Amino acid sequence: MTSFGERSRAAVARHGRLCVGIDPHEPLLAAWGLTASAAGVRDFGLRTIEAAAGRAGFVKPQVSFFERFGAAGLAALEEVLAAGRAAGLLVIADAKRGDIGSTMDAYAAAWLTPGAPFEADALTVSPYLGVGALSGAFDLAHAHDKGVFVLAATSNPEAAAVQRATTAEGRTVSGEVAADIAARNALVTDEGSWGSIGLVIGATVDWRDAGLAPFSPPAPILAPGFGHQGARPDRLTEVYGRMSSTVIASESRSILSAGPDGIADAIAAAAAAYAHAAEGSPDV
Ligand SMILES: O=C(O)c1cc(=O)[nH]c(=O)n1[C@@H]1O[C@H](COP(=O)(O)O)[C@@H](O)[C@H]1O
C-alpha cells in the first residue's frame, strides 16, 4: 500500500482538489425526496458517492447526520463508507474524535483499522485534549497507510477565542498544533512525499492571523468553508498562499443542494472551479 499522504497527492493530481461533503441535513433530505430516517441518509449517501465517483477524488461523510438515527443510521454509514472506498474515492470520515490517549486509541481502531465496520481512509480528530493524546491514532494510521486530519484552525467564527489564544512563547494554539504535526510528519515521511497527518484549516480563516506558516514536509490541508460558508474557489491561492498546493477543498451544502438530478453536474462544476485555482503554487 501507499501512504495516505501519497494517495492524496495522486488523487489531487488525477481528479483535482475537490472533496464532496456528505452532510444529509434534514431540509436536503426533503428536497431529495427522501425521508429523515436511516434509509434516507443511506440513499442520500450512496447517490452522492455514485455521482462523485470519477468526478472527484475525495468524499467526506459527516458522521453526525448518520449517528442521529442510532444503530440503523450507523449501519447506513458503514454502507456509505464501504461504497466510497469501493468506488475508488478517498473517504474521510468526519467524526472529529478526540479524547485521552487510551480512549482515543479505541476511536482510532474503530475508523482506521482495515476490515473494521467503519473503516475509512482518514479520520478528522480534535487536538484540544493535547496533540500528544492523539499519538496512538497517528501510529495506527501510519501502520495501516491511513490518514488523520487534525483540527488546526477551524472555519467557524467561535473558534478564534480558543485557537488564536497565544502561548507563553507568543505562538497561537493553531500555530503550536501545526508545528507539532509538521515535526511528527517529518519523522516518518520520505523525502519529497506528502505527510499523512493532515491539518484542517478553514477557508474562512486568514492563516497569517491564525499564526500558521507554510510547513514541511507538505501534508494535505482539509479546507472546509468554501461554498455555503462563503469562501470562494477562485480565491484559494489568496487564502492559502504557499500552502495552496496541498489543499483539499471541501464543500457540502453548496453541492448537495443541487438535488439528486443535478448532483453529478454540480460536482463536475465545482471540480472545474478548483482545477486551476492553485496553478503555479509551489510545493512547500
Ligand atoms: O472537519 C471539517 O470537515 C470541518 C472543519 C471546519 O473547520 N469547518 C467545517 O465546516 N467542517 C465540516 O465541513 C462541513 C461543511 O459543510 P458546508 O458548510 O455545507 O460546506 C461540515 O460537515 C462541517 O462539520
PDBQT file of the ligand as one rigid body, heavy atoms in Angstrom, charges set to zero:
ROOT
HETATM    1  O1  LIG A 301     -13.571  18.993   9.740  1.00  0.00    +0.000 OA
HETATM    2  C1  LIG A 301     -14.399  19.518   8.984  1.00  0.00    +0.000 C 
HETATM    3  O2  LIG A 301     -14.705  18.993   7.936  1.00  0.00    +0.000 OA
HETATM    4  C2  LIG A 301     -14.859  20.870   9.288  1.00  0.00    +0.000 A 
HETATM    5  C3  LIG A 301     -13.944  21.698   9.911  1.00  0.00    +0.000 A 
HETATM    6  C4  LIG A 301     -14.190  23.076   9.948  1.00  0.00    +0.000 A 
HETATM    7  O3  LIG A 301     -13.339  23.840  10.375  1.00  0.00    +0.000 OA
HETATM    8  N1  LIG A 301     -15.365  23.553   9.462  1.00  0.00    +0.000 N 
HETATM    9  C5  LIG A 301     -16.313  22.736   8.900  1.00  0.00    +0.000 A 
HETATM   10  O4  LIG A 301     -17.322  23.252   8.431  1.00  0.00    +0.000 OA
HETATM   11  N2  LIG A 301     -16.095  21.374   8.859  1.00  0.00    +0.000 N 
HETATM   12  C6  LIG A 301     -17.135  20.464   8.342  1.00  0.00    +0.000 C 
HETATM   13  O5  LIG A 301     -17.256  20.699   6.943  1.00  0.00    +0.000 OA
HETATM   14  C7  LIG A 301     -18.650  20.633   6.545  1.00  0.00    +0.000 C 
HETATM   15  C8  LIG A 301     -19.047  21.987   5.998  1.00  0.00    +0.000 C 
HETATM   16  O6  LIG A 301     -20.267  21.918   5.328  1.00  0.00    +0.000 OA
HETATM   17  P1  LIG A 301     -20.755  23.054   4.323  1.00  0.00    +0.000 P 
HETATM   18  O7  LIG A 301     -20.672  24.344   5.066  1.00  0.00    +0.000 OA
HETATM   19  O8  LIG A 301     -22.160  22.671   3.994  1.00  0.00    +0.000 OA
HETATM   20  O9  LIG A 301     -19.853  23.032   3.115  1.00  0.00    +0.000 OA
HETATM   21  C9  LIG A 301     -19.422  20.203   7.779  1.00  0.00    +0.000 C 
HETATM   22  O10 LIG A 301     -19.525  18.794   7.775  1.00  0.00    +0.000 OA
HETATM   23  C10 LIG A 301     -18.548  20.645   8.931  1.00  0.00    +0.000 C 
HETATM   24  O11 LIG A 301     -18.697  19.839  10.081  1.00  0.00    +0.000 OA
ENDROOT
TORSDOF 0
